[in-house]
Amino acid sequence: MLDVLQILAVLIVVFALIPALAHVLELPGKRRLTREAYYSTQPIYYPGFAIAGFSEPIGIVLTIILLVFMPVGSVAFWLTLVALLGLIGMQAVYWLLTHPVNKFWLAGEEMSRAGARFFSLVSPARRGSHGKAAPVDWRVLRDRWEYSHVMRAALAIGSLIALIIAIW
C-alpha cells in the first residue's frame, strides 16, 4: 500500500509541475509580445490550466499522508517534509502573486459560474484616493505573472526531487 501511495504522490507532483514548467518555457517568447498580443494571449489558459491546478492540493494531501508513514527524524522524513513545504510554497506563490493578476487578465471574459467565483476570490485592483482603480502598467503585471510561474516551477522541481530521493 505504501508503494502505491509513493508512486501516486510522485505522479501528482509531476502533474503539479507540468503547468508551471509550461509557463516557464513560454516566457522568452511571451516577453517579446506587444501589449495587445499579450492581452489576447492570456485568456487562452483558462479553464485548462485552472483545472490542472487541482493536482496541487491533492499533492499536498498525499505528501502529508506519506509523511505520516516516514520514520520521524529519518532522511526520508526530512526530504518528504521538504517536498511538502515546496508544494505549500507553490500555493503561497499562486495566491499571493499569480491569482490576483489572473483576475486582471480575465476581466471581461465569459466564464462558468464556478470559474467566475474562483477568480473573484482576490481582487488585484489598486484603489486610488477616490475609490477608482489606479492605473496599472501591463508590463509590471506581465512580469509578476510570468516570474511567479518561474518560482512555482522551481518549487515543484524541488518538491519532486526531494520526494523521489525520499522514496528511493
Secondary structure by P-SEA (a helix, b strand, c coil): caaaaaaaaaaaaaaaaaaaaaaaaaaaaaaaccaaaaaaaaacccaaaaaaaaaaaaaaaaaaaaaaacccccaaaaaaaaaaaaaaaaaaaaacccaaaaaaaaccccccaaaaaaaacccccccccccccccccaaaaaaaaaaaaaaaaaaaaaaaaaaaaaac
